[in-house]
Amino acid sequence: MNSYDLQERLVELVSQLGISVRRADLGGAGGSLVRLRGEHVLFFDTSADPDDQLQRLAPDLARLPGLENIYIIPELRELLEEHM
């Protein structure tokens, strides 16, 4: 599975957790999971390489509560477990 496909699966996953997703040019930083007005928001950096985006976001996402109760495709689960 390529990085673009993993990214889309990641968007599906965080949506199941009630996290909104925004895509913005962040200067190549990769993105981040932040809290805005008490809500989690996942930012994807549109100027970053998809592999860099995934590696930058995985540690934040691996710590989210409730992941054990959701089906996660093996490739994405492996990525998240590397950062737990």
N, C-alpha and C positions, 0 to 999 in steps of 0.2 A: 504494500500500500504506500503510495507516495505522500509527500508532506501536505499537499493540497487536500487530499482525501482525509488525512488525519486531522487537519485543521477543521474541516467541515464536521467531522464526528465529534470533535472537541466542542464546537459550537452547539451541536445537538445536546451533548452531555450537560454543559453549563446551563442551557435553557431548561432542561429537566429539573435543575436545582434552583430555578428561579433567578438566575443571574442574567442580566442584560449584557449584550455584546455590542461594542462600538468599534468601528474600524476608522483609523485616523493616521495621518502622517506624523509620526513621532520622532523622526530623524534617524531611524534605523535602530532604535533601542530594543525592538522586539515586542514590546507590550508589557502589560502588567494587570494584575487583579487589584482593584482599589475599592475603597468604600466612599461613596458619594451620597451625602444626605441619608446616611444609615443603610444604604443598599449597596450590595456588591455589583461592580461593573467590570467586565473584562474588556480591556483595550487591546486590539491587534494593531501593530504598527505596519501600515501598508507599505512603508518604504523598506522594511526589513525582509530578508530572505525567509521563506516559510520554515526552513529548518531552524533558523535562529529564533523565530517566533515561538516555535514549539519548545525549544530548549529553555527559553527565557520564562515561559508561562508554566511549564510543568511543575516546578517546585511550589509555586503558589497554589496551583490547583490540586496537587497531591495532598495538601493539608486540609482540604475542604471536608466538612462533616457530611455524612450521608453517602459517600461514594460506595461504601460496602453494600448498600441497599439497591444499587442501580446496576443494570447490566452494562458493562463497558467492553467493547470489542478487545480481543487479546492484544493487538498492537498498541492500542492506546493505554490499556491497563499496564502493559510492560513499561511504557514510557513514564507513566505516573509513579509506578513502584520504584523505578530507578531513583526517584527524587524524594521518596518517603523517609 
